[in-house]
């Protein structure tokens, strides 16, 4: 079973003005598609050709050493972007609900303070990477960042929400203003999907 590029769950221009149509096209059709193509090629002959993306990311130590780094990068790029697209919706859904809302308020004090922590972590990620809301096996929340396309799944964390802070995710609209992108991005987060993921 080869991994495939899923269609976006909305039109390329649906997240404007937060994310512009041209960025969405290049980010999804070019960058994300390249990770999937590379991953399918790298998995040939590993015994993981029919594994799920989660199985691949949690079994990196079982991959052939010569392919391990490439598989980590491209499996992460595949998983991270699938989750990223699913975590957004035109107009956003404003704030978390249910158990996730309670957990965020308990951990961070308030939803606004969570956003401050999340954005600060994303802003401080040096170079390319991601900022994440994750939980451990007991459901305890934490904000972390990872370099490149590394996924918290590989470290035993459950991924709740992730924002891409690679420059290609925002540069056409925001240039070097990553902080502005991070703040605006919360206007398109699909908290219904994110809360259900928790």
FIKOLZA-1660 file (N, C-alpha, C; in steps of 0.1 Angstrom, whole numbers, plus 5000, padded with zeros to 4 digits):
% residues 198
   i   px   py   pz ch aa at
   1 5009 4988 5000  A  X  N
   1 5000 5000 5000  A  X CA
   1 5009 5012 5000  A  X  C
   2 5008 5020 4990  A  X  N
   2 5016 5033 4989  A  X CA
   2 5008 5044 4996  A  X  C
   3 5015 5053 5002  A  X  N
   3 5009 5065 5007  A  X CA
   3 5005 5074 4995  A  X  C
   4 4994 5081 4997  A  X  N
   4 4989 5090 4986  A  X CA
   4 4987 5104 4992  A  X  C
   5 4988 5114 4983  A  X  N
   5 4985 5128 4986  A  X CA
   5 4970 5130 4987  A  X  C
   6 4964 5132 4999  A  X  N
   6 4950 5135 5000  A  X CA
   6 4946 5149 4995  A  X  C
   7 4934 5150 4990  A  X  N
   7 4930 5163 4986  A  X CA
   7 4928 5172 4999  A  X  C
   8 4930 5185 4997  A  X  N
   8 4927 5194 5008  A  X CA
   8 4913 5193 5011  A  X  C
   9 4909 5195 5024  A  X  N
   9 4895 5195 5028  A  X CA
   9 4887 5208 5025  A  X  C
  10 4894 5217 5017  A  X  N
  10 4888 5230 5014  A  X CA
  10 4895 5235 5002  A  X  C
  11 4890 5246 4996  A  X  N
  11 4897 5251 4984  A  X CA
  11 4910 5258 4987  A  X  C
  12 4919 5259 4977  A  X  N
  12 4932 5265 4980  A  X CA
  12 4931 5279 4986  A  X  C
  13 4921 5287 4982  A  X  N
  13 4920 5300 4987  A  X CA
  13 4911 5302 4999  A  X  C
  14 4906 5291 5005  A  X  N
  14 4896 5291 5015  A  X CA
  14 4901 5297 5028  A  X  C
  15 4914 5296 5030  A  X  N
  15 4919 5301 5043  A  X CA
  15 4925 5316 5042  A  X  C
  16 4923 5322 5031  A  X  N
  16 4927 5336 5030  A  X CA
  16 4918 5345 5039  A  X  C
  17 4924 5355 5045  A  X  N
  17 4937 5361 5042  A  X CA
  17 4948 5355 5051  A  X  C
  18 4945 5345 5059  A  X  N
  18 4955 5340 5068  A  X CA
  18 4966 5333 5060  A  X  C
  19 4962 5324 5051  A  X  N
  19 4971 5316 5043  A  X CA
  19 4966 5318 5028  A  X  C
  20 4975 5324 5020  A  X  N
  20 4971 5327 5006  A  X CA
  20 4970 5315 4997  A  X  C
  21 4963 5316 4986  A  X  N
  21 4961 5305 4977  A  X CA
  21 4974 5300 4971  A  X  C
  22 4983 5309 4967  A  X  N
  22 4996 5304 4961  A  X CA
  22 5004 5296 4971  A  X  C
  23 5005 5300 4984  A  X  N
  23 5012 5293 4994  A  X CA
  23 5006 5279 4996  A  X  C
  24 4992 5278 4996  A  X  N
  24 4986 5266 4998  A  X CA
  24 4989 5256 4987  A  X  C
  25 4989 5261 4974  A  X  N
  25 4992 5253 4963  A  X CA
  25 5006 5247 4963  A  X  C
  26 5016 5256 4965  A  X  N
  26 5029 5251 4966  A  X CA
  26 5032 5242 4978  A  X  C
  27 5026 5245 4989  A  X  N
  27 5028 5238 5001  A  X CA
  27 5022 5224 5000  A  X  C
  28 5010 5223 4996  A  X  N
  28 5003 5210 4995  A  X CA
  28 5008 5202 4982  A  X  C
  29 5007 5208 4971  A  X  N
  29 5009 5200 4958  A  X CA
  29 5024 5198 4955  A  X  C
  30 5033 5206 4960  A  X  N
  30 5047 5204 4958  A  X CA
  30 5054 5198 4970  A  X  C
  31 5055 5206 4981  A  X  N
  31 5062 5201 4993  A  X CA
  31 5057 5188 4998  A  X  C
  32 5044 5188 5002  A  X  N
  32 5038 5176 5008  A  X CA
  32 5039 5164 4998  A  X  C
  33 5036 5167 4986  A  X  N
  33 5036 5156 4976  A  X CA
  33 5050 5150 4975  A  X  C
  34 5060 5158 4976  A  X  N
  34 5074 5153 4975  A  X CA
  34 5078 5144 4987  A  X  C
  35 5073 5147 4999  A  X  N
  35 5075 5139 5010  A  X CA
  35 5069 5125 5008  A  X  C
  36 5057 5125 5003  A  X  N
  36 5050 5112 5001  A  X CA
  36 5057 5104 4990  A  X  C
  37 5061 5110 4979  A  X  N
  37 5068 5103 4968  A  X CA
  37 5081 5097 4974  A  X  C
  38 5089 5105 4981  A  X  N
  38 5101 5101 4986  A  X CA
  38 5099 5089 4996  A  X  C
  39 5089 5091 5005  A  X  N
  39 5087 5080 5015  A  X CA
  39 5083 5067 5008  A  X  C
  40 5075 5067 4998  A  X  N
  40 5071 5055 4992  A  X CA
  40 5083 5048 4986  A  X  C
  41 5092 5056 4980  A  X  N
  41 5104 5050 4974  A  X CA
  41 5114 5045 4985  A  X  C
  42 5115 5052 4996  A  X  N
  42 5124 5047 5006  A  X CA
  42 5119 5035 5013  A  X  C
  43 5106 5033 5014  A  X  N
  43 5101 5021 5022  A  X CA
  43 5102 5008 5014  A  X  C
  44 5105 5009 5001  A  X  N
  44 5106 4997 4993  A  X CA
  44 5117 4988 4998  A  X  C
  45 5114 4975 5001  A  X  N
  45 5123 4966 5006  A  X CA
  45 5126 4966 5021  A  X  C
  46 5118 4974 5028  A  X  N
  46 5121 4975 5043  A  X CA
  46 5112 4966 5051  A  X  C
  47 5101 4961 5045  A  X  N
  47 5091 4953 5052  A  X CA
  47 5080 4962 5058  A  X  C
  48 5081 4975 5056  A  X  N
  48 5071 4984 5061  A  X CA
  48 5063 4990 5050  A  X  C
  49 5063 4984 5038  A  X  N
  49 5056 4990 5027  A  X CA
  49 5041 4991 5029  A  X  C
  50 5035 4982 5038  A  X  N
  50 5021 4982 5041  A  X CA
  50 5018 4987 5055  A  X  C
  51 5027 4993 5061  A  X  N
  51 5025 4999 5075  A  X CA
  51 5017 5012 5074  A  X  C
  52 5011 5015 5085  A  X  N
  52 5005 5029 5086  A  X CA
  52 5016 5039 5089  A  X  C
  53 5013 5051 5087  A  X  N
  53 5023 5062 5089  A  X CA
  53 5027 5062 5104  A  X  C
  54 5018 5059 5113  A  X  N
  54 5021 5059 5127  A  X CA
  54 5030 5047 5130  A  X  C
  55 5028 5036 5124  A  X  N
  55 5037 5025 5126  A  X CA
  55 5051 5028 5121  A  X  C
  56 5052 5035 5109  A  X  N
  56 5065 5039 5104  A  X CA
  56 5073 5048 5114  A  X  C
  57 5065 5058 5119  A  X  N
  57 5072 5068 5128  A  X CA
  57 5075 5063 5141  A  X  C
  58 5069 5052 5146  A  X  N
  58 5072 5046 5159  A  X CA
  58 5081 5034 5158  A  X  C
  59 5086 5031 5145  A  X  N
  59 5095 5020 5143  A  X CA
  59 5108 5024 5136  A  X  C
  60 5112 5036 5138  A  X  N
  60 5124 5041 5131  A  X CA
  60 5136 5033 5134  A  X  C
  61 5137 5028 5146  A  X  N
  61 5149 5020 5150  A  X CA
  61 5150 5007 5143  A  X  C
  62 5139 5003 5137  A  X  N
  62 5138 4990 5129  A  X CA
  62 5141 4992 5114  A  X  C
  63 5143 5005 5110  A  X  N
  63 5145 5008 5096  A  X CA
  63 5160 5005 5092  A  X  C
  64 5163 5001 5080  A  X  N
  64 5177 5000 5076  A  X CA
  64 5184 5013 5078  A  X  C
  65 5196 5012 5084  A  X  N
  65 5203 5024 5088  A  X CA
  65 5206 5034 5077  A  X  C
  66 5208 5028 5065  A  X  N
  66 5211 5037 5054  A  X CA
  66 5199 5045 5049  A  X  C
  67 5187 5040 5053  A  X  N
  67 5175 5047 5049  A  X CA
  67 5168 5055 5061  A  X  C
  68 5173 5052 5073  A  X  N
  68 5166 5057 5085  A  X CA
  68 5163 5072 5085  A  X  C
  69 5173 5080 5082  A  X  N
  69 5172 5094 5083  A  X CA
  69 5162 5099 5072  A  X  C
  70 5163 5094 5060  A  X  N
  70 5154 5098 5049  A  X CA
  70 5140 5094 5053  A  X  C
  71 5138 5082 5058  A  X  N
  71 5124 5078 5062  A  X CA
  71 5119 5086 5073  A  X  C
  72 5127 5090 5083  A  X  N
  72 5123 5098 5094  A  X CA
  72 5118 5112 5088  A  X  C
  73 5126 5118 5080  A  X  N
  73 5122 5131 5074  A  X CA
  73 5110 5130 5066  A  X  C
  74 5109 5120 5057  A  X  N
  74 5097 5120 5048  A  X CA
  74 5085 5114 5054  A  X  C
  75 5086 5105 5063  A  X  N
  75 5074 5100 5070  A  X CA
  75 5069 5111 5079  A  X  C
  76 5078 5119 5086  A  X  N
  76 5073 5130 5094  A  X CA
  76 5067 5141 5085  A  X  C
  77 5073 5144 5073  A  X  N
  77 5066 5153 5064  A  X CA
  77 5053 5149 5059  A  X  C
  78 5051 5136 5058  A  X  N
  78 5038 5131 5053  A  X CA
  78 5028 5132 5065  A  X  C
  79 5031 5127 5076  A  X  N
  79 5022 5127 5088  A  X CA
  79 5019 5141 5092  A  X  C
  80 5029 5149 5094  A  X  N
  80 5028 5163 5099  A  X CA
  80 5018 5171 5090  A  X  C
  81 5020 5170 5077  A  X  N
  81 5011 5178 5068  A  X CA
  81 4997 5173 5068  A  X  C
  82 4995 5160 5068  A  X  N
  82 4981 5155 5069  A  X CA
  82 4974 5160 5081  A  X  C
  83 4981 5160 5092  A  X  N
  83 4975 5166 5104  A  X CA
  83 4973 5181 5103  A  X  C
  84 4982 5188 5097  A  X  N
  84 4982 5202 5096  A  X CA
  84 4969 5206 5088  A  X  C
  85 4967 5200 5076  A  X  N
  85 4956 5204 5068  A  X CA
  85 4943 5201 5075  A  X  C
  86 4942 5190 5082  A  X  N
  86 4930 5186 5089  A  X CA
  86 4927 5195 5101  A  X  C
  87 4937 5202 5106  A  X  N
  87 4935 5210 5118  A  X CA
  87 4930 5224 5114  A  X  C
  88 4927 5227 5102  A  X  N
  88 4923 5240 5098  A  X CA
  88 4909 5240 5091  A  X  C
  89 4902 5251 5092  A  X  N
  89 4889 5252 5085  A  X CA
  89 4887 5267 5082  A  X  C
  90 4881 5270 5071  A  X  N
  90 4878 5284 5068  A  X CA
  90 4870 5291 5079  A  X  C
  91 4875 5302 5084  A  X  N
  91 4869 5309 5095  A  X CA
  91 4872 5304 5109  A  X  C
  92 4878 5292 5110  A  X  N
  92 4882 5287 5123  A  X CA
  92 4870 5283 5131  A  X  C
  93 4872 5277 5142  A  X  N
  93 4861 5273 5151  A  X CA
  93 4863 5279 5165  A  X  C
  94 4871 5290 5166  A  X  N
  94 4873 5299 5177  A  X CA
  94 4880 5293 5189  A  X  C
  95 4876 5283 5195  A  X  N
  95 4883 5278 5207  A  X CA
  95 4880 5263 5210  A  X  C
  96 4888 5257 5218  A  X  N
  96 4886 5243 5221  A  X CA
  96 4873 5240 5228  A  X  C
  97 4869 5228 5228  A  X  N
  97 4857 5224 5235  A  X CA
  97 4859 5212 5244  A  X  C
  98 4850 5209 5253  A  X  N
  98 4850 5197 5260  A  X CA
  98 4862 5194 5269  A  X  C
  99 4867 5182 5269  A  X  N
  99 4878 5178 5277  A  X CA
  99 4891 5185 5273  A  X  C
 100 4893 5188 5261  A  X  N
 100 4905 5196 5257  A  X CA
 100 4905 5210 5263  A  X  C
 101 4893 5216 5262  A  X  N
 101 4892 5230 5268  A  X CA
 101 4896 5229 5283  A  X  C
 102 4890 5219 5290  A  X  N
 102 4893 5218 5304  A  X CA
 102 4908 5215 5307  A  X  C
 103 4914 5207 5299  A  X  N
 103 4928 5203 5300  A  X CA
 103 4937 5215 5297  A  X  C
 104 4934 5223 5287  A  X  N
 104 4942 5235 5284  A  X CA
 104 4941 5245 5295  A  X  C
 105 4929 5247 5301  A  X  N
 105 4927 5257 5311  A  X CA
 105 4934 5252 5324  A  X  C
 106 4934 5239 5327  A  X  N
 106 4940 5234 5338  A  X CA
 106 4956 5234 5337  A  X  C
 107 4961 5232 5325  A  X  N
 107 4975 5232 5323  A  X CA
 107 4981 5246 5322  A  X  C
 108 4975 5254 5314  A  X  N
 108 4981 5267 5311  A  X CA
 108 4974 5279 5318  A  X  C
 109 4963 5277 5324  A  X  N
 109 4956 5288 5331  A  X CA
 109 4945 5293 5324  A  X  C
 110 4946 5294 5311  A  X  N
 110 4936 5300 5302  A  X CA
 110 4939 5296 5287  A  X  C
 111 4929 5297 5279  A  X  N
 111 4932 5295 5264  A  X CA
 111 4941 5306 5259  A  X  C
 112 4940 5318 5263  A  X  N
 112 4948 5329 5258  A  X CA
 112 4963 5326 5262  A  X  C
 113 4965 5321 5275  A  X  N
 113 4979 5318 5279  A  X CA
 113 4984 5307 5271  A  X  C
 114 4976 5297 5268  A  X  N
 114 4981 5286 5260  A  X CA
 114 4986 5291 5247  A  X  C
 115 4978 5300 5240  A  X  N
 115 4982 5305 5227  A  X CA
 115 4995 5313 5229  A  X  C
 116 4997 5320 5240  A  X  N
 116 5010 5327 5242  A  X CA
 116 5021 5318 5243  A  X  C
 117 5020 5307 5250  A  X  N
 117 5030 5297 5252  A  X CA
 117 5033 5290 5238  A  X  C
 118 5023 5286 5231  A  X  N
 118 5024 5279 5218  A  X CA
 118 5031 5288 5208  A  X  C
 119 5027 5301 5207  A  X  N
 119 5033 5310 5198  A  X CA
 119 5048 5313 5202  A  X  C
 120 5051 5315 5214  A  X  N
 120 5065 5317 5219  A  X CA
 120 5074 5305 5215  A  X  C
 121 5068 5293 5217  A  X  N
 121 5076 5281 5213  A  X CA
 121 5078 5281 5198  A  X  C
 122 5068 5284 5190  A  X  N
 122 5070 5284 5176  A  X CA
 122 5080 5295 5171  A  X  C
 123 5079 5306 5178  A  X  N
 123 5088 5317 5174  A  X CA
 123 5103 5314 5177  A  X  C
 124 5105 5307 5188  A  X  N
 124 5118 5304 5193  A  X CA
 124 5124 5291 5186  A  X  C
 125 5116 5284 5177  A  X  N
 125 5122 5273 5170  A  X CA
 125 5132 5278 5160  A  X  C
 126 5145 5274 5162  A  X  N
 126 5155 5279 5153  A  X CA
 126 5154 5272 5139  A  X  C
 127 5154 5279 5129  A  X  N
 127 5153 5273 5115  A  X CA
 127 5140 5267 5113  A  X  C
 128 5140 5256 5105  A  X  N
 128 5128 5250 5101  A  X CA
 128 5123 5240 5111  A  X  C
 129 5110 5239 5112  A  X  N
 129 5104 5229 5122  A  X CA
 129 5089 5231 5124  A  X  C
 130 5085 5226 5136  A  X  N
 130 5071 5226 5139  A  X CA
 130 5069 5230 5154  A  X  C
 131 5057 5235 5158  A  X  N
 131 5054 5237 5172  A  X CA
 131 5041 5228 5174  A  X  C
 132 5040 5222 5185  A  X  N
 132 5030 5212 5188  A  X CA
 132 5024 5213 5201  A  X  C
 133 5011 5209 5202  A  X  N
 133 5004 5206 5214  A  X CA
 133 5003 5191 5215  A  X  C
 134 5009 5185 5225  A  X  N
 134 5010 5170 5226  A  X CA
 134 5005 5166 5240  A  X  C
 135 5002 5153 5241  A  X  N
 135 4999 5148 5254  A  X CA
 135 5006 5135 5256  A  X  C
 136 5008 5131 5269  A  X  N
 136 5014 5118 5272  A  X CA
 136 5004 5108 5274  A  X  C
 137 5007 5096 5278  A  X  N
 137 4998 5085 5279  A  X CA
 137 4987 5088 5289  A  X  C
 138 4989 5097 5299  A  X  N
 138 4979 5100 5309  A  X CA
 138 4971 5112 5305  A  X  C
 139 4974 5118 5293  A  X  N
 139 4966 5129 5288  A  X CA
 139 4971 5143 5292  A  X  C
 140 4983 5143 5299  A  X  N
 140 4989 5156 5303  A  X CA
 140 4994 5163 5291  A  X  C
 141 4990 5176 5290  A  X  N
 141 4994 5184 5279  A  X CA
 141 5007 5191 5280  A  X  C
 142 5014 5193 5269  A  X  N
 142 5027 5200 5268  A  X CA
 142 5028 5206 5254  A  X  C
 143 5035 5218 5254  A  X  N
 143 5038 5224 5241  A  X CA
 143 5053 5222 5239  A  X  C
 144 5056 5216 5227  A  X  N
 144 5070 5213 5223  A  X CA
 144 5072 5218 5209  A  X  C
 145 5084 5218 5205  A  X  N
 145 5088 5221 5191  A  X CA
 145 5097 5210 5186  A  X  C
 146 5097 5208 5173  A  X  N
 146 5107 5198 5167  A  X CA
 146 5113 5204 5155  A  X  C
 147 5125 5200 5152  A  X  N
 147 5133 5205 5141  A  X CA
 147 5128 5197 5128  A  X  C
 148 5130 5204 5117  A  X  N
 148 5127 5198 5104  A  X CA
 148 5113 5192 5103  A  X  C
 149 5113 5179 5100  A  X  N
 149 5100 5172 5099  A  X CA
 149 5098 5161 5110  A  X  C
 150 5106 5163 5121  A  X  N
 150 5105 5153 5132  A  X CA
 150 5091 5154 5138  A  X  C
 151 5086 5142 5142  A  X  N
 151 5073 5141 5148  A  X CA
 151 5073 5137 5162  A  X  C
 152 5066 5143 5171  A  X  N
 152 5065 5139 5185  A  X CA
 152 5060 5124 5186  A  X  C
 153 5054 5119 5176  A  X  N
 153 5050 5105 5177  A  X CA
 153 5062 5096 5179  A  X  C
 154 5073 5099 5173  A  X  N
 154 5085 5091 5174  A  X CA
 154 5091 5091 5188  A  X  C
 155 5086 5101 5197  A  X  N
 155 5090 5102 5210  A  X CA
 155 5080 5097 5220  A  X  C
 156 5070 5090 5215  A  X  N
 156 5059 5085 5223  A  X CA
 156 5048 5094 5227  A  X  C
 157 5048 5106 5221  A  X  N
 157 5037 5116 5224  A  X CA
 157 5025 5114 5215  A  X  C
 158 5014 5118 5220  A  X  N
 158 5002 5119 5211  A  X CA
 158 5001 5133 5206  A  X  C
 159 4999 5134 5193  A  X  N
 159 4999 5148 5187  A  X CA
 159 4984 5153 5187  A  X  C
 160 4982 5165 5193  A  X  N
 160 4969 5171 5193  A  X CA
 160 4967 5182 5183  A  X  C
 161 4978 5190 5181  A  X  N
 161 4977 5201 5172  A  X CA
 161 4992 5205 5168  A  X  C
 162 4994 5208 5156  A  X  N
 162 5007 5212 5151  A  X CA
 162 5006 5223 5141  A  X  C
 163 5016 5233 5142  A  X  N
 163 5017 5243 5132  A  X CA
 163 5031 5243 5126  A  X  C
 164 5031 5244 5113  A  X  N
 164 5043 5244 5105  A  X CA
 164 5050 5257 5105  A  X  C
 165 5062 5258 5110  A  X  N
 165 5069 5270 5110  A  X CA
 165 5081 5270 5100  A  X  C
 166 5081 5261 5090  A  X  N
 166 5090 5262 5079  A  X CA
 166 5087 5275 5072  A  X  C
 167 5097 5282 5066  A  X  N
 167 5094 5294 5059  A  X CA
 167 5084 5293 5047  A  X  C
 168 5084 5281 5041  A  X  N
 168 5075 5279 5029  A  X CA
 168 5061 5279 5033  A  X  C
 169 5058 5278 5046  A  X  N
 169 5044 5278 5051  A  X CA
 169 5038 5292 5052  A  X  C
 170 5047 5302 5052  A  X  N
 170 5042 5316 5055  A  X CA
 170 5049 5327 5047  A  X  C
 171 5060 5324 5040  A  X  N
 171 5068 5335 5036  A  X CA
 171 5062 5344 5025  A  X  C
 172 5054 5339 5017  A  X  N
 172 5048 5347 5006  A  X CA
 172 5039 5358 5012  A  X  C
 173 5032 5355 5023  A  X  N
 173 5024 5365 5030  A  X CA
 173 5031 5373 5040  A  X  C
 174 5039 5366 5048  A  X  N
 174 5045 5372 5060  A  X CA
 174 5059 5375 5060  A  X  C
 175 5066 5371 5049  A  X  N
 175 5081 5373 5048  A  X CA
 175 5088 5368 5061  A  X  C
 176 5095 5376 5068  A  X  N
 176 5102 5371 5080  A  X CA
 176 5094 5373 5093  A  X  C
 177 5082 5376 5092  A  X  N
 177 5073 5379 5104  A  X CA
 177 5066 5366 5108  A  X  C
 178 5074 5357 5113  A  X  N
 178 5069 5344 5118  A  X CA
 178 5059 5346 5129  A  X  C
 179 5061 5356 5138  A  X  N
 179 5052 5359 5149  A  X CA
 179 5039 5363 5145  A  X  C
 180 5038 5371 5134  A  X  N
 180 5025 5375 5129  A  X CA
 180 5017 5363 5123  A  X  C
 181 5025 5354 5116  A  X  N
 181 5018 5342 5110  A  X CA
 181 5013 5333 5122  A  X  C
 182 5021 5331 5132  A  X  N
 182 5016 5323 5143  A  X CA
 182 5004 5328 5150  A  X  C
 183 5003 5341 5152  A  X  N
 183 4991 5347 5158  A  X CA
 183 4979 5346 5148  A  X  C
 184 4981 5349 5136  A  X  N
 184 4969 5348 5126  A  X CA
 184 4964 5334 5124  A  X  C
 185 4973 5324 5125  A  X  N
 185 4970 5311 5122  A  X CA
 185 4959 5306 5131  A  X  C
 186 4958 5311 5144  A  X  N
 186 4947 5306 5153  A  X CA
 186 4933 5310 5148  A  X  C
 187 4933 5319 5138  A  X  N
 187 4920 5323 5132  A  X CA
 187 4914 5312 5123  A  X  C
 188 4922 5302 5119  A  X  N
 188 4917 5291 5110  A  X CA
 188 4918 5277 5116  A  X  C
 189 4922 5277 5129  A  X  N
 189 4922 5263 5136  A  X CA
 189 4908 5257 5137  A  X  C
 190 4907 5245 5134  A  X  N
 190 4895 5237 5135  A  X CA
 190 4894 5230 5149  A  X  C
 191 4890 5238 5159  A  X  N
 191 4890 5232 5173  A  X CA
 191 4881 5220 5174  A  X  C
 192 4871 5219 5166  A  X  N
 192 4862 5207 5167  A  X CA
 192 4870 5195 5164  A  X  C
 193 4878 5195 5153  A  X  N
 193 4886 5184 5149  A  X CA
 193 4897 5181 5160  A  X  C
 194 4904 5192 5164  A  X  N
 194 4915 5191 5174  A  X CA
 194 4910 5186 5187  A  X  C
 195 4898 5190 5191  A  X  N
 195 4893 5186 5204  A  X CA
 195 4889 5171 5203  A  X  C
 196 4884 5167 5192  A  X  N
 196 4881 5152 5190  A  X CA
 196 4893 5144 5190  A  X  C
 197 4904 5149 5185  A  X  N
 197 4917 5142 5184  A  X CA
 197 4922 5139 5198  A  X  C
 198 4920 5149 5207  A  X  N
 198 4924 5147 5221  A  X CA
 198 4916 5136 5228  A  X  C
% end
